């Protein structure tokens, strides 16, 4: 009786609570083999459950079997691959190379090399609009290249004020939101006319590298490194709604629409999980990872967040697979 009474008292005063599941649980680590140096962005072939990993420092791209939790092969001979995009309708992988400014194309089950496009220096992030038969690639001192996926030719350039970092295609409209940190702005682009429509100034928030679109709440979510903040901007007019603290050296952010959350992956060695609340976002968990592991991909169709972990003195290069908590 005494123990039950004590427990009741502790519960009454809030000194004992029910344990809450972590917002992300590490489910698996998939080794990438002898991969050294920086790892950049990721893409996925959902039909085959293949993950593509830009091993920038290794001049290679790893091909990972997500079902079998193993490395399948490595594409070599690349030049500092940064961005990757997979086009399901043509079964083609687009790899943007910073080292020589090219976009290399690989196709089919065997990922046969089928050509390349010369863009210019620092070919970077890749985004796919499969319905419109377009691939967009950020590169150079300020442009998005527009590639037609049928002809595999560049058909336009969209000029920007400086080099683009992360950019996202609006699902419910024709806009592209582009982080342009060197000009301290988020650019709004019309992908029908291939022209910049507007500029959202970021003021004292600097180094805006990751970007996501929270279309449910009609917000642009930009993550800044200086200071380390998540900024929520109204899509309608670019008005800054709110900011929230986050981890340092962020390079990716994703919206989990099922749970109304954000996942921010940071080179500081954490994944921050933030929940939508009111007009902004609040932190609900910080998941330890590894130093330098700052690029990730949330794959909503399989409900998993995958994180690229570079090799260090004690940790081998790998893809870490996280399972979000069950609702």
JOJOUR-V619861 format. One record per residue. RES is the residue in one letter. OMEGA is omega in whole degrees, 0 to 359 (none if undefined). Layout:
res: {RES/RES}
omega: {OMEGA/OMEGA}
//
This chain:
res: {X/X/X/X/X/X/X/X/X/X/X/X/X/X/X/X/X/X/X/X/X/X/X/X/X/X/X/X/X/X/X/X/X/X/X/X/X/X/X/X/X/X/X/X/X/X/X/X/X/X/X/X/X/X/X/X/X/X/X/X/X/X/X/X/X/X/X/X/X/X/X/X/X/X/X/X/X/X/X/X/X/X/X/X/X/X/X/X/X/X/X/X/X/X/X/X/X/X/X/X/X/X/X/X/X/X/X/X/X/X/X/X/X/X/X/X/X/X/X/X/X/X/X/X/X/X/X/X/X/X/X/X/X/X/X/X/X/X/X/X/X/X/X/X/X/X/X/X/X/X/X/X/X/X/X/X/X/X/X/X/X/X/X/X/X/X/X/X/X/X/X/X/X/X/X/X/X/X/X/X/X/X/X/X/X/X/X/X/X/X/X/X/X/X/X/X/X/X/X/X/X/X/X/X/X/X/X/X/X/X/X/X/X/X/X/X/X/X/X/X/X/X/X/X/X/X/X/X/X/X/X/X/X/X/X/X/X/X/X/X/X/X/X/X/X/X/X/X/X/X/X/X/X/X/X/X/X/X/X/X/X/X/X/X/X/X/X/X/X/X/X/X/X/X/X/X/X/X/X/X/X/X/X/X/X/X/X/X/X/X/X/X/X/X/X/X/X/X/X/X/X/X/X/X/X/X/X/X/X/X/X/X/X/X/X/X/X/X/X/X/X/X/X/X/X/X/X}
omega: {181/181/178/179/179/179/180/179/180/179/181/182/177/182/175/179/177/181/179/179/176/181/175/177/177/185/183/170/182/182/178/181/185/180/181/175/186/173/182/197/189/173/185/169/187/184/181/182/178/176/179/187/180/181/190/183/182/184/184/172/177/177/189/173/183/178/182/180/180/174/180/181/177/175/186/177/178/184/180/180/181/183/180/174/179/181/184/186/178/179/186/177/178/181/179/185/179/188/181/177/182/167/181/183/178/189/168/181/183/180/179/177/183/175/179/178/177/180/186/187/172/172/197/187/181/174/186/168/188/181/180/180/181/168/179/181/175/181/169/182/176/178/164/174/177/183/175/186/177/181/185/177/171/184/180/168/174/183/176/185/179/184/179/170/184/173/183/178/177/179/187/180/186/182/169/175/190/171/177/190/183/174/176/181/165/183/173/185/173/183/171/180/182/179/174/182/187/178/177/180/180/173/184/175/188/177/178/180/179/178/175/176/173/188/177/180/179/180/165/179/178/179/185/177/183/351/182/185/165/178/177/182/178/183/184/187/178/181/178/183/185/172/176/177/176/182/186/177/179/178/177/173/180/177/172/186/180/184/180/185/171/171/180/179/191/176/176/178/180/162/175/177/180/179/175/181/182/180/183/186/178/181/175/178/176/187/178/178/180/179/179/181/188/180/185/177/173/182/188/184/176/176/179/171/179/185/176/182/180/179/172/180/184/184/177/176/184/167/177/183/181/177/176/182/180/180/none}
//
